[in-house]
Amino acid sequence: MPAVTKTMDFYKNLKEILEKCQNNRQPVYATGNGQGNFVVMTQEMYDEITGNSRKELYNSLQAGLDQINNGEYISEEEFFDFLNKLE
């Protein structure tokens, strides 16, 4: 279960809270006035949530652009002929 702490407590106990986040592999939610202010997580957790899928998308897009730049593509007509054969 993610930890929740008041923003002021977060600043006072920063080292302990960061260690807890690291050891439990759970994000820490800091709240103020009953509302969430920010979420702290390890770089590994962040990469799991955003980095890998975004990186894979960028790599796929770059591979496609490289193929276009190298003349490795088919015409629209060839593409639709290919799709029709799949049905």
N, C-alpha and C positions, 0 to 999 in steps of 0.2 A: 504494500500500500504506500503510495507517495506520501512524503512528509509535508506537513503544512506548518508554517511558522509565521509569526508576525514580522513585518519588515524590520522593525527596530531590533527584535531578537536576532534576526538574520545578521545584521551588521555587528551586533555585539558578540555573536558566537560563530562568526564566519568560518573559522578553521574547522570547528567541530561539525558544522553543518555540511561543509564540503566533503569532509571525510565520510560522513554518514551517507551522503549521496554516492560517493565512490564505492563504498563497501557494500551498500544495499542494492546498488545498481537501480536506483529509483530517483526520479526527479524530486526536487524540493520546491514547493509552492510558497512564495512569500506573499502575505496579505497585509493590507492596511485599510482600516476603516471598513472591514467586512468585504472588501473587494480584492481580487487578485492583482498584484502589482507586477510580478514577474515569476518566471520558472527557471530554476537552475538545474542543469544536467551535465553529465560528462560529455566530452567530445564524442566518445564512442556511441552513447545513446543518441546524440543529435544526428550523427552520421547514419545510424540505423533508421531514423525517422525520415530524414531528408536527403542526406548526402548520396547514398548509394543509388536510389532511383533517379535522382536528378543527374548524377554523373553518368549513369547508363544512358539516359535520354540524350544528353549532350554528345556522348560518344557515338550514339547511333545517328544523330543528326549530322555530325561531322563526317562520319563514314559515308553517308548519303551524298553530302556535298562534294566529298572527294571523288566519288564515283561519277557524279555529274561533270565535275571539272576534268576528269580523265576520259570523258566520252562514253562511259559505261552506263548507258541507259537505253530504254526502248521507247518507241513512239506511243502516243495515247492510243492509237488504233491497235497496236500490238498488245498493249496492256489490257484493253477491253476484250480482245480475242482470247487472251490468256484466262481472264476471269470467266468468260463464258464457257470455256472448256472445263472449268472446275465444277460447274453445276451438274 
